[in-house]
């Protein structure tokens, strides 16, 4: 479908785009090529193609959950900056 420069200027006005006069021919050619490509796609027979929302297989990137040994209390607080009686020691959040 070959567009005219007037049609391109009209579409540009509708889209609130400022196109300089020297750009009109380049835009006319590019938009015409896009419309030609869409027309070619519309000619493809897709009656036997089921509708789909995903064209690639979905795979999970997470590993499977596996039961392992639990962490001991001593192991959990081993690298804590402060601890007392096997528990994490933190600053008070609320004033008393």
C-alpha positions as CSV (number, residue, x, y, z in Angstrom):
1,X,0.0,0.0,0.0
2,X,1.6,3.2,-1.1
3,X,0.8,6.2,1.1
4,X,0.9,9.8,0.0
5,X,2.9,12.5,1.7
6,X,-0.5,14.1,2.7
7,X,-1.6,10.9,4.4
8,X,1.7,10.6,6.3
9,X,1.3,14.3,7.4
10,X,-2.2,13.6,8.5
11,X,-1.2,10.5,10.6
12,X,1.6,12.6,12.1
13,X,-0.8,15.3,13.1
14,X,-3.1,12.7,14.7
15,X,-0.2,11.3,16.6
16,X,0.9,14.8,17.6
17,X,4.3,14.3,15.9
18,X,6.2,17.1,14.3
19,X,7.7,15.9,11.0
20,X,9.8,18.2,9.0
21,X,9.0,18.5,5.3
22,X,12.3,16.8,4.3
23,X,11.4,13.8,6.5
24,X,8.0,13.2,4.9
25,X,9.3,11.1,1.9
26,X,11.4,8.9,4.2
27,X,8.4,8.4,6.5
28,X,6.1,7.7,3.5
29,X,8.5,5.0,2.3
30,X,8.9,3.4,5.7
31,X,5.2,3.4,6.6
32,X,4.3,2.1,3.1
33,X,6.8,-0.8,3.6
34,X,5.3,-1.6,7.0
35,X,1.8,-1.7,5.6
36,X,3.0,-3.9,2.7
37,X,4.5,-6.3,5.3
38,X,1.2,-6.4,7.3
39,X,-0.7,-7.1,4.0
40,X,1.7,-10.0,3.3
41,X,1.1,-11.5,6.8
42,X,-2.6,-11.3,6.3
43,X,-2.4,-13.6,3.3
44,X,-0.9,-16.4,5.3
45,X,-3.3,-19.3,6.0
46,X,-3.5,-19.9,9.7
47,X,-6.7,-21.8,9.9
48,X,-4.9,-25.0,11.1
49,X,-2.8,-23.1,13.7
50,X,-4.2,-23.2,17.2
51,X,-4.3,-20.0,19.1
52,X,-1.4,-19.6,21.6
53,X,-0.1,-17.1,24.1
54,X,3.4,-18.6,24.4
55,X,5.6,-19.7,21.5
56,X,8.4,-21.0,23.6
57,X,8.4,-23.8,26.2
58,X,8.1,-22.6,29.7
59,X,10.9,-23.9,32.0
60,X,11.6,-23.1,35.5
61,X,15.0,-21.7,36.4
62,X,14.7,-22.7,40.0
63,X,16.2,-25.8,41.4
64,X,14.0,-28.6,42.9
65,X,13.5,-28.3,46.7
66,X,15.6,-30.9,48.5
67,X,15.5,-31.9,52.1
68,X,18.9,-31.4,53.7
69,X,20.3,-31.4,57.2
70,X,18.9,-28.7,59.4
71,X,21.1,-26.0,60.7
72,X,21.9,-26.2,64.4
73,X,21.4,-23.3,66.7
74,X,25.1,-23.0,67.2
75,X,25.7,-23.0,63.5
76,X,23.0,-20.4,62.9
77,X,24.5,-17.9,65.3
78,X,28.1,-18.8,64.7
79,X,28.8,-15.7,62.4
80,X,26.4,-13.3,64.2
81,X,28.0,-10.1,65.3
82,X,26.4,-10.3,68.7
83,X,24.8,-13.3,70.4
84,X,23.7,-14.3,73.9
85,X,22.5,-17.7,75.2
86,X,22.5,-19.1,71.6
87,X,20.2,-16.3,70.3
88,X,20.9,-13.3,68.0
89,X,21.3,-10.2,70.0
90,X,19.9,-7.0,68.4
91,X,19.3,-3.4,69.4
92,X,16.0,-2.6,70.8
93,X,13.5,-1.3,68.2
94,X,11.1,0.5,70.6
95,X,12.0,2.7,73.5
96,X,10.7,1.7,76.8
